[in-house]
Amino acid sequence: MPRGQKSKLRARERRRQARAETQGLEGPEATAEALAGAAAIAAGESPSPACPLSGDRAQNLSAAATCSSPQAAKGSSSPASAGAGVSCTNSDEGAKSQDEGSQQSSKGTEFSRRDPLNKKVVLLVQFLLQKYQKKEPVTRADMLRYVIKKYKYHFNEILKRASEHMELAFGIDVKEVDPIRHCYALLSKLDLSVDGTMHEEENMPKTGILMIMLGVIFMKGNCAREEEVWEVLNLMGIYSDKKHFIYGEPKKIITEDLVQLKYLEYRQVPNSDPPCYEFLWGPRAHAETSKMRILEFLAKVHDTVPSAFPAWYEEALRDEEERARARAAARARITAMASARARAMASSSSHSK
């Protein structure tokens, strides 16, 4: 074999190995560990040492003094009470939860002493969740008045951290829509309602876990076995037989609710004995999001860019190209139909004369 061709083959093999190593290091398991930091802040805990969050990411997703679950935000009746903090204890968890709550509080207090901004981050998340549930506008002035207060010079940093948590844990984007009046919109990454009947507090945890599920399925080759999914979710402290503080009953959400909403497909693996099951993207997920958007979400989890995952990035680019061709073809069909209709009307008009 010619020397030049051998060199090309060696270079190609080195690139293949590098891609395999990169995607192994930053695969579903690493993503789950990183997302566990976002779940930790909602439970009022410090991230586990197993969660390899680096630099600002670890700080941004760490726990503070209070929790920011949808239930906690719902329990806070006014912006003033959000500023004062919200109890992390659910009524049905009894004394055990109270003990856990005091342990979480001490962890959060210790962490807050190291970085007092984190307490404001969690309080701001609670405040934003209230606004999202009530569909109320969000302004910089209100955030400063009711939450940030004397930390106004750190507003941008506090908002940045809170926005990251809103996205990673609840699937909600915080976007400035009016830079003059400093108004912000809270936008769900996906609309999980059916004919507008689902409540916002039910939507939030479902959106968060759906983004995780779509990412796992994508990273597992667009089809993930149920046991693989639970391996990843377990790394985040999400178990099939335990009620989760944020996500409620995760097994019901991923095998029933999201399947009924057509965001996930849950089917038996052909010829499996004993029967086992697998997950795929459902038709509504294909229609309302894309592989590139999910990859951007995963890249944000790892504090990097989508191109840092070469194989998945190439697949996402191909998906974008296919979607663009499908849109162009649909537009061409609509144009052709409109032209044919116009010609038919013109012909009919001329004959009537």
Secondary structure, 3 states (H helix, E strand, C coil): CCHHHHHHHHHHHHHHHHHHHHHHHCCHHHHHHHHHHHHHHHCCCCCCCCCCCCHHHHHHCCCCCCCCCHHHHHHCCCHHHHHHCCCCCCHHHHHHHHHHHHHHHHHHHHHHHHCCHHHHHHHHHHHHHHHHHHCCCEEHHHHHHHHHHHHHHHHHHHHHHHHHHHHHHHCEEEEEEECCCCEEEEEECCCCCCCCCCCHHHHHHHHHHHHHHHHHHHHCCCCEEHHHHHHHHHHCCCCCCCCECCCECHHHHHHHHHHHCCCEEEEECCCCCCCCEEEEECHHHHHHCCHHHHHHHHHHHCCCCHHHCHHHHHHHHHHHHHHHHHHHHHHHHHHHHHHHHHHHHHHHHHHHC
